Amino acid sequence: MASSPRIAIIGGGPAGLTLGLLLHKHNISFTIFERRPKPTPSDLAKPSGSLDLHDESGLAALKECGIYEDFLKLTGECSEAQKVADKDGTIVYADKGELSERPEISRHALTNLLTENLPAESIKYEHKLFAVSRSTNSNSNSNSETEVELDFGAQGKQAFSLVIGADGAWSRVRNALTDTKPYYTGTQVITATIPNITKTYPHLSSLIGQGSFSALAYRHGVMSQRGSGDSARIYIFLSLPEQEDYAKTSGWESADFKNIKNQLLTDERLFGIFGEKIKDLISVACDEEAKLASSSTNTNTDPDSISTPNPSTSTGTPPEIKPNPIPMKPLYTLPPNTSFTHDPTASTTAIGDAAHLMPPWAGEGVNLAMWDSLLLSHAIVKAFKQSQTEGASFRTAFDPLLSTFETEMFARAGEKAEETVGNGQMLFGEDGAKAFKEFFESVYGPWSGDDA
């Protein structure tokens, strides 16, 4: 009987955790390496971005993991309701989410759900990957077989027969497969949190509602989602084409939130010509985030708000996790025609953002990542069973399955990338509110003016 493959999953986000859990269900051993420290219960209780999961992808993966019913219990923080407003805060479309079939869960709740169903020893935290290379090791039959060597710096080097990169936008694993790097989309986002919004700012709570809210105009936007602790997660989107280093050139890197707020609200190239309702939302979000930034306990390790390096100078190294007083980041994407160099002598691949990074305009990122995990797990399980019953090596059985998986993965991602580009043009045009309203009405029918 063939020996079990040594499998490494790089990255403990939704893609890596989902793949690990799917393999665990089939008693296939693996190790997840995550560069962040192990999150504490208090870390996971903090507000985070909300994710809507889709039937064919994210939800299908959770069902196969056997945790779908537990997932449903965690979907009450952010409803599926939608509100769209113009620059003055006038609601132009609203619904209660009654027609949506895409339940929302916070990123932290999803992370905790996946993690608590995995063996604790299967995740190695504080393991930052520095390099991926090839090594030749001898197996028990004295035959030489090429493996993938991972360099974790102070944690040493380890060799594996299969390495899966689920290490996000600045993937080290992807660097071993292609020279393609992410490029700037022309959009930047500032992330802030308003805690206890219903009690402290009831007028803003009423404005944004219990689900998702979008105020769009002049190629900019303010969006929000509800979260834990009666919080609201606020995303301030700025269209800044050809200004990738805006935070540096504008002096925002060393500014405090008071100065940032003043510029956001008075500069007519930003939000200076928006109405008072939206300015009030931005002002309060900046004030509340300033309080958080001044807290000694704020380490700003939320993946929603970590700054990312300039790809023109980056070698794909993940950004360091460090306190950042202004949680502003440029958004990046990979070309839709990205592909990998397939090497049958040493199995290496990537999934999720590591394979097909795109901005969040279509809500497909986490769903594509979990879909990748689901389908890749099928290929691994099939190859593993063949190696156990038919005598073939795992690599011999897996190589054609991996090639097929990657071809189909990039085809799926290409379709979603086109949808994402179209959504970005819709949301961040001159009158994004009108375009978004027309989108919802094309799906659900004319809006009656109710639920505003």
QUIHU-V244442 format. One record per pair of residues at least 4 apart in sequence whose C-alpha atoms are under 8 Angstrom apart, sorted by the first residue. I is the first residue (numbers start at 0). J is the second residue. D is the distance in whole Angstrom. If there is no record, write none. Layout:
[[I:J:D] [I:J:D]]
//
This chain:
[[0:386:7] [0:387:5] [0:388:7] [0:390:6] [1:386:6] [1:387:6] [1:390:6] [1:391:7] [1:392:6] [1:393:7] [2:387:8] [3:27:8] [3:28:8] [3:383:7] [3:393:8] [4:28:8] [4:159:8] [4:160:6] [4:161:7] [4:383:8] [4:393:7] [5:28:7] [5:29:7] [5:159:5] [5:160:5] [5:161:6] [6:28:7] [6:29:5] [6:30:6] [6:159:6] [6:160:6] [6:161:5] [6:162:6] [6:163:8] [7:29:6] [7:30:5] [7:31:6] [7:32:7] [7:159:7] [7:161:6] [7:162:5] [7:163:6] [8:15:6] [8:19:8] [8:29:7] [8:30:6] [8:31:5] [8:32:6] [8:162:6] [8:163:5] [8:164:6] [8:165:7] [9:15:7] [9:31:6] [9:32:5] [9:33:6] [9:128:8] [9:162:7] [9:163:6] [9:164:5] [9:165:5] [9:166:6] [9:172:8] [10:14:8] [10:15:6] [10:31:7] [10:32:6] [10:33:5] [10:34:7] [10:164:7] [10:165:5] [10:166:4] [10:167:7] [11:15:5] [11:16:6] [11:31:6] [11:32:7] [11:33:5] [11:122:8] [11:165:7] [11:166:8] [12:16:6] [12:110:7] [12:165:7] [12:166:8] [13:17:6] [13:109:8] [13:110:7] [13:113:8] [13:365:7] [13:368:7] [13:369:7] [14:18:6] [14:165:6] [14:350:7] [14:351:6] [14:365:7] [14:368:5] [14:369:5] [14:371:8] [14:372:6] [15:19:6] [15:31:7] [15:165:5] [15:372:7] [16:20:6] [16:31:8] [16:110:8] [16:113:6] [16:114:7] [17:21:6] [17:60:7] [17:61:8] [17:64:8] [17:113:7] [17:369:6] [17:372:6] [17:373:8] [18:22:6] [18:369:8] [18:372:5] [18:373:7] [18:375:8] [18:376:6] [19:23:6] [19:29:7] [19:30:8] [19:31:7] [19:117:8] [20:24:6] [20:64:6] [20:113:7] [20:116:7] [20:117:6] [21:25:7] [21:63:7] [21:64:6] [21:372:8] [21:373:7] [21:376:6] [22:26:6] [22:27:5] [22:28:7] [22:29:8] [22:376:6] [22:380:7] [23:27:6] [23:28:7] [23:117:7] [24:64:7] [25:380:7] [27:380:8] [29:121:7] [30:121:5] [30:122:6] [30:123:7] [31:121:6] [31:122:5] [31:123:6] [32:122:6] [32:123:5] [32:124:6] [32:125:8] [32:126:6] [32:127:8] [33:122:7] [33:123:6] [33:124:5] [33:125:6] [33:126:6] [33:127:7] [34:124:6] [34:125:4] [34:126:5] [34:127:4] [34:128:7] [35:124:6] [35:125:5] [35:126:7] [35:127:8] [36:124:5] [36:125:5] [37:124:6] [37:125:8] [38:42:6] [38:43:7] [39:43:6] [40:44:6] [41:45:7] [43:107:5] [43:108:7] [43:111:7] [44:107:7] [44:108:8] [44:227:7] [45:107:8] [45:227:7] [45:228:8] [46:105:8] [46:107:8] [46:192:7] [46:226:6] [46:227:5] [46:228:7] [46:230:7] [46:232:7] [47:105:6] [47:106:6] [47:107:6] [47:226:7] [47:227:8] [47:232:7] [47:301:7] [47:303:7] [48:105:6] [48:106:6] [48:224:7] [48:226:7] [48:232:7] [48:303:7] [49:77:7] [49:103:6] [49:104:5] [49:105:4] [49:106:6] [49:224:7] [49:225:8] [49:226:7] [50:103:5] [50:104:5] [50:105:6] [50:106:6] [50:362:8] [50:365:7] [51:101:5] [51:102:5] [51:103:4] [51:104:6] [51:362:7] [52:56:7] [52:57:5] [52:58:6] [52:101:5] [52:102:6] [52:103:7] [52:104:8] [52:365:8] [52:366:6] [53:57:5] [53:58:6] [53:59:8] [53:100:8] [53:101:6] [53:102:8] [53:366:7] [54:58:5] [54:59:6] [54:101:8] [55:59:6] [55:370:8] [56:60:6] [56:366:5] [56:367:7] [56:369:6] [56:370:5] [56:373:8] [57:61:6] [57:365:7] [57:366:5] [57:367:7] [57:369:5] [57:370:6] [58:62:6] [58:67:7] [59:63:6] [59:370:8] [60:64:6] [60:369:6] [60:370:7] [60:372:8] [60:373:6] [61:65:6] [61:66:6] [61:67:5] [61:70:8] [62:66:6] [62:67:5] [66:70:6] [67:71:6] [68:72:7] [69:73:7] [69:112:8] [70:74:7] [70:104:8] [70:109:8] [70:112:7] [71:102:8] [73:104:6] [73:108:7] [74:78:8] [74:102:6] [74:103:5] [74:104:5] [74:105:8] [75:103:8] [75:104:8] [76:103:8] [76:104:7] [76:105:8] [76:225:6] [76:226:5] [76:227:6] [76:229:8] [77:103:6] [77:104:7] [77:105:8] [77:209:6] [77:210:5] [77:211:8] [77:224:7] [77:225:5] [77:226:6] [78:96:7] [78:102:8] [78:103:7] [78:209:6] [78:210:4] [78:211:8] [78:225:8] [79:95:7] [79:96:4] [79:97:8] [79:99:7] [79:101:7] [79:102:7] [79:103:7] [79:210:5] [79:211:7] [80:93:7] [80:94:6] [80:95:4] [80:96:4] [80:97:7] [80:208:8] [80:209:7] [80:210:5] [80:211:6] [81:92:8] [81:93:5] [81:94:5] [81:95:7] [81:96:7] [81:210:6] [81:211:5] [81:212:6] [82:90:7] [82:91:8] [82:92:6] [82:93:4] [82:94:7] [82:207:7] [82:208:7] [82:210:8] [82:211:6] [82:212:5] [82:213:6] [82:451:7] [83:90:6] [83:91:6] [83:92:5] [83:93:6] [83:212:6] [83:213:5] [83:214:6] [83:215:8] [83:432:6] [83:435:7] [83:436:7] [84:88:5] [84:89:5] [84:90:4] [84:91:5] [84:92:7] [84:212:8] [84:213:6] [84:214:4] [84:215:7] [84:432:6] [85:89:6] [85:90:7] [85:91:7] [85:214:5] [85:215:6] [85:216:6] [85:431:8] [85:432:5] [85:433:8] [86:214:6] [86:215:6] [86:216:6] [86:272:8] [86:273:5] [86:274:6] [86:277:7] [87:273:6] [87:274:4] [87:275:7] [87:276:6] [87:277:6] [88:206:8] [88:214:7] [88:274:7] [88:275:8] [88:276:5] [88:277:6] [90:451:6] [91:432:7] [91:433:8] [91:436:7] [91:448:8] [92:436:6] [92:439:8] [92:446:6] [92:448:7] [92:451:7] [93:446:8] [93:448:7] [93:449:7] [93:450:6] [93:451:5] [94:449:8] [94:450:6] [94:451:8] [95:450:7] [98:443:8] [104:108:7] [104:109:7] [105:109:6] [105:226:7] [106:110:6] [107:111:6] [108:112:6] [109:113:6] [110:114:6] [111:115:6] [112:116:7] [113:117:7] [115:119:8] [117:121:7] [118:122:8] [126:151:6] [126:154:7] [127:151:6] [127:152:7] [128:149:7] [128:150:6] [128:151:5] [128:152:7] [128:171:7] [129:149:8] [129:150:6] [129:151:6] [129:152:7] [129:171:7] [129:316:8] [130:149:6] [130:150:5] [130:151:7] [130:171:7] [131:147:7] [131:148:6] [131:149:5] [131:150:6] [131:171:7] [131:172:7] [131:175:6] [132:147:6] [132:148:5] [132:149:7] [132:175:8] [133:145:7] [133:146:6] [133:147:5] [133:148:5] [133:345:7] [134:145:6] [134:146:5] [134:147:6] [134:148:6] [134:158:7] [135:143:6] [135:144:6] [135:145:4] [135:146:6] [136:143:6] [136:144:6] [136:145:6] [136:146:7] [137:141:5] [137:142:5] [137:143:5] [137:144:6] [138:142:6] [138:143:6] [138:144:7] [144:344:8] [145:160:8] [145:344:6] [145:345:6] [146:158:6] [146:159:6] [146:160:5] [146:161:8] [146:344:8] [146:345:6] [146:346:8] [147:158:5] [147:159:5] [147:160:6] [147:161:7] [147:162:7] [147:345:6] [147:346:7] [147:347:8] [148:156:7] [148:157:6] [148:158:4] [148:159:6] [149:156:5] [149:157:5] [149:158:6] [149:159:8] [150:155:6] [150:156:4] [150:157:7] [151:155:5] [151:156:6] [152:156:7] [160:345:7] [160:346:6] [160:394:8] [161:345:7] [161:346:5] [161:347:6] [162:346:7] [162:347:5] [162:348:7] [163:172:8] [163:347:6] [163:348:5] [163:349:5] [163:350:7] [164:170:7] [164:171:8] [164:172:5] [164:173:7] [164:347:8] [164:348:6] [164:349:4] [164:350:6] [164:353:6] [165:170:8] [165:349:6] [165:350:5] [165:351:6] [165:352:7] [165:353:6] [166:170:5] [166:171:7] [166:172:7] [166:352:8] [166:353:6] [167:351:7] [167:352:5] [167:353:4] [167:356:8] [168:181:7] [168:317:8] [168:331:8] [168:352:5] [168:353:5] [168:356:6] [169:181:8] [169:315:5] [169:316:6] [169:317:5] [169:318:8] [169:353:7] [170:174:7] [170:315:6] [170:316:7] [170:317:7] [170:353:5] [171:175:7] [171:315:6] [171:316:7] [171:317:8] [172:176:7] [172:347:8] [172:348:7] [172:349:7] [172:353:8] [173:177:6] [173:348:7] [173:349:6] [173:353:6] [173:354:7] [174:178:6] [174:179:8] [174:315:7] [176:339:5] [176:340:5] [176:341:8] [176:347:8] [176:348:7] [177:338:7] [177:339:6] [177:340:6] [179:333:8] [179:337:7] [180:310:7] [180:315:7] [180:333:7] [181:310:6] [181:331:6] [181:332:5] [181:333:5] [181:334:7] [181:356:8] [182:310:6] [182:331:5] [182:332:6] [182:333:6] [183:243:7] [183:310:8] [183:329:7] [183:330:6] [183:331:5] [183:332:7] [184:240:8] [184:329:8] [184:330:6] [184:331:5] [184:332:6] [184:358:8] [185:238:6] [185:239:5] [185:240:4] [185:241:6] [185:242:7] [185:243:7] [185:329:8] [185:330:7] [186:236:7] [186:237:6] [186:238:5] [186:239:6] [186:240:7] [186:329:6] [186:330:6] [187:236:6] [187:237:5] [187:238:7] [187:239:7] [187:327:7] [187:328:6] [187:329:4] [187:330:6] [188:234:6] [188:235:5] [188:236:5] [188:237:6] [188:327:5] [188:328:6] [188:329:6] [188:330:7] [189:234:6] [189:235:5] [189:236:7] [189:304:8] [189:325:7] [189:326:6] [189:327:4] [189:328:7] [190:232:7] [190:233:6] [190:234:5] [190:235:6] [190:303:7] [190:304:6] [190:326:6] [190:327:7] [191:232:6] [191:233:5] [191:234:7] [191:284:6] [191:285:7] [191:287:8] [191:288:5] [191:326:7] [192:230:7] [192:231:6] [192:232:5] [192:233:6] [192:284:6] [192:287:7] [192:288:6] [193:230:5] [193:231:5] [193:232:7] [193:233:7] [193:283:7] [193:284:6] [193:287:6] [193:288:7] [194:228:7] [194:229:6] [194:230:4] [194:231:6] [194:287:8] [195:199:6] [195:200:8] [195:228:6] [195:229:5] [195:230:5] [196:200:5] [196:201:6] [196:203:7] [196:204:6] [196:229:6] [196:230:6] [196:231:7] [197:201:5] [197:203:8] [197:204:5] [197:205:8] [197:229:7] [200:204:6] [201:205:6] [202:206:6] [203:207:6] [203:280:7] [204:208:6] [204:209:8] [207:211:7] [207:212:5] [207:223:7] [208:212:7] [209:224:8] [209:225:6] [210:224:6] [210:225:6] [211:222:7] [211:223:6] [211:224:5] [211:225:7] [212:222:5] [212:223:5] [212:224:7] [213:220:7] [213:221:6] [213:222:4] [213:223:7] [213:432:8] [214:220:6] [214:221:5] [214:222:6] [214:277:7] [214:432:7] [215:219:6] [215:220:4] [215:221:7] [215:426:7] [215:427:7] [215:430:7] [215:431:5] [215:432:5] [216:220:6] [216:427:7] [216:428:7] [216:429:6] [216:430:5] [216:431:5] [216:432:6] [217:427:7] [217:428:6] [217:429:4] [217:430:6] [217:431:8] [218:237:7] [218:238:6] [218:426:8] [218:427:4] [218:428:5] [218:429:5] [218:430:7] [218:431:7] [219:235:8] [219:236:6] [219:237:5] [219:238:6] [219:269:7] [219:270:8] [219:427:6] [220:235:6] [220:236:5] [220:237:7] [220:426:8] [220:427:7] [221:233:7] [221:234:6] [221:235:5] [221:236:6] [221:277:8] [221:281:8] [222:233:6] [222:234:5] [222:235:7] [222:236:8] [223:231:6] [223:232:5] [223:233:4] [223:234:6] [224:231:6] [224:232:5] [224:233:7] [225:229:7] [225:230:6] [225:231:4] [225:232:6] [226:230:5] [226:231:6] [226:232:7] [233:284:7] [235:281:8] [237:269:7] [238:427:7] [239:243:7] [239:245:8] [243:309:8] [243:329:6] [244:248:6] [244:309:8] [245:249:6] [245:251:8] [246:250:6] [246:251:5] [246:252:5] [246:327:8] [247:251:6] [247:252:5] [250:254:6] [251:255:8] [251:259:7] [251:325:7] [252:324:8] [252:325:7] [254:258:6] [254:259:7] [254:325:8] [255:259:6] [255:289:8] [255:324:7] [255:325:7] [256:260:6] [256:285:6] [256:286:7] [256:288:8] [256:289:6] [256:324:8] [256:325:7] [257:261:6] [257:285:7] [257:286:7] [257:289:8] [258:262:6] [259:263:6] [260:264:6] [260:281:8] [260:282:6] [260:285:6] [261:265:6] [262:266:5] [262:269:8] [263:269:6] [263:270:6] [263:271:7] [264:269:7] [264:270:5] [264:271:5] [264:278:6] [264:281:8] [264:282:8] [265:269:8] [265:270:7] [265:271:4] [265:272:8] [266:270:6] [266:271:5] [267:271:4] [267:272:5] [270:278:7] [273:277:7] [273:278:7] [274:278:6] [275:279:6] [276:280:6] [277:281:6] [278:282:6] [279:283:6] [280:284:6] [281:285:6] [282:286:6] [283:287:6] [284:288:6] [285:289:6] [286:290:7] [287:291:7] [288:292:6] [289:293:6] [289:324:8] [290:294:7] [291:297:6] [292:297:6] [292:323:8] [292:324:6] [292:325:8] [293:297:8] [293:324:8] [297:322:7] [298:321:6] [298:322:5] [298:323:8] [299:304:7] [299:305:7] [299:320:8] [299:321:7] [299:322:5] [299:323:7] [299:326:8] [300:304:7] [300:305:7] [300:320:6] [300:321:7] [300:322:8] [301:305:7] [304:326:5] [304:327:7] [304:328:7] [305:318:8] [305:320:7] [305:323:8] [305:326:7] [305:327:8] [305:328:7] [306:318:7] [306:323:8] [306:326:7] [306:327:6] [306:328:5] [306:329:8] [307:317:8] [307:318:6] [307:328:6] [307:329:7] [308:312:8] [308:313:6] [308:317:8] [308:318:6] [309:313:6] [310:314:7] [310:315:7] [330:358:6] [331:356:7] [331:357:7] [331:358:7] [332:355:8] [332:356:5] [332:357:4] [332:358:6] [333:337:7] [333:355:6] [333:356:5] [333:357:6] [334:355:8] [335:355:7] [335:412:7] [335:413:5] [335:416:6] [336:409:8] [336:413:7] [337:354:8] [337:355:7] [337:409:8] [338:409:7] [339:348:8] [341:402:7] [342:346:7] [342:347:8] [343:394:8] [343:398:6] [346:394:7] [346:398:7] [349:353:6] [349:354:5] [350:354:5] [350:355:7] [350:368:6] [350:371:6] [350:372:7] [351:355:6] [351:356:7] [351:364:7] [351:365:7] [351:367:6] [351:368:4] [351:369:7] [351:371:7] [352:356:4] [352:357:7] [352:364:7] [352:368:7] [355:409:7] [355:412:6] [356:364:7] [357:364:7] [357:416:7] [357:419:7] [358:364:8] [358:419:7] [359:363:7] [359:364:7] [359:419:7] [360:419:5] [360:420:8] [360:422:6] [360:423:6] [361:415:8] [361:418:7] [361:419:5] [361:422:6] [362:366:8] [363:367:6] [363:415:7] [364:368:6] [365:369:6] [366:370:6] [367:371:6] [367:412:7] [368:372:6] [369:373:6] [370:374:6] [371:375:6] [371:408:7] [372:376:6] [373:377:7] [374:378:7] [374:404:7] [375:379:6] [375:401:8] [375:404:7] [376:380:6] [377:381:6] [378:382:6] [378:397:7] [378:400:6] [378:401:7] [378:404:8] [379:383:6] [379:397:7] [380:384:6] [381:385:6] [381:397:8] [382:386:6] [382:393:6] [382:394:8] [382:396:5] [382:397:5] [382:400:8] [383:387:6] [383:393:6] [383:396:8] [383:397:8] [384:388:6] [385:389:5] [385:390:7] [385:391:7] [385:393:8] [385:396:7] [386:390:5] [386:391:5] [386:392:5] [386:393:5] [386:396:7] [387:391:8] [391:395:6] [391:396:7] [392:396:6] [393:397:6] [394:398:6] [395:399:8] [396:400:7] [397:401:6] [398:402:6] [399:403:6] [400:404:6] [401:405:6] [402:406:6] [403:407:6] [404:408:6] [405:409:6] [406:410:6] [407:411:6] [408:412:6] [409:413:6] [410:414:7] [411:415:6] [412:416:6] [413:417:6] [414:418:7] [415:419:6] [416:420:6] [417:421:6] [418:422:6] [419:423:6] [420:424:6] [421:425:6] [422:426:6] [423:427:6] [424:428:6] [425:431:6] [425:434:6] [425:435:7] [426:431:5] [426:432:7] [426:434:7] [426:435:6] [427:431:5] [430:434:7] [431:435:6] [432:436:6] [433:437:6] [434:438:6] [435:439:6] [436:440:6] [437:441:6] [438:442:7] [439:443:6] [439:444:7] [440:444:4] [440:445:5] [440:446:6] [441:445:8]]
//
